[in-house]
Amino acid sequence: MNLIAAVDNNWAIGYKNKLLVSIPEDMKFFRQTTTGKVVVMGRKTLESFPNGLPLKNRVNIVLTRDKGYQAGNAIVVHDLDELHRELEKYDSKDVYVIGGEAIYRQLVDECEAAHITKIDYAYDADAYFPNLDEKEEWEITEDSEEQTYFDLEYVFLKYEKKKAK
């Protein structure tokens, strides 16, 4: 499985159920990376999308404890066991965890790769991604040239779990 997120200098990802910033190149990267794939998210992440609708051209899986939750044409699961049973239908390389904080924290240890857009700024935030720089098992395997969007600088990083020797 993969993780995909945009984080700031403090590994923050959101504030009041919204992204910290919308960078067109980051949005394009997200679309290109996840289109045709499986995306796993929490209920609040789904509800933060335009009109609260699942993402087009992807299999959307929503993890929520709310047993009565309906999400259009998304697949709704209610615990990690149910999620794992659903994910058995797909190649794990095609599965992307897209948030929010609780979902990232629950699934980070099961993932092999993380696509991180690292924004050189510190925002006011109330949601955070696990800091992969503090986790010995993760290493940066790819990084882009520094990009700029107005006065924001950012890089695209790929973290991978270190292979057992």
Salt bridges, closest charged atoms under 4 A:
GLU47 OE1 - ARG43 NH1 2.90
GLU82 OE1 - HIS78 ND1 3.41
GLU86 OE1 - LYS89 NZ 2.97
GLU101 OE2 - ARG105 NE 3.10
GLU110 OE1 - HIS84 NE2 2.55
ASP133 OD2 - LYS118 NZ 3.70
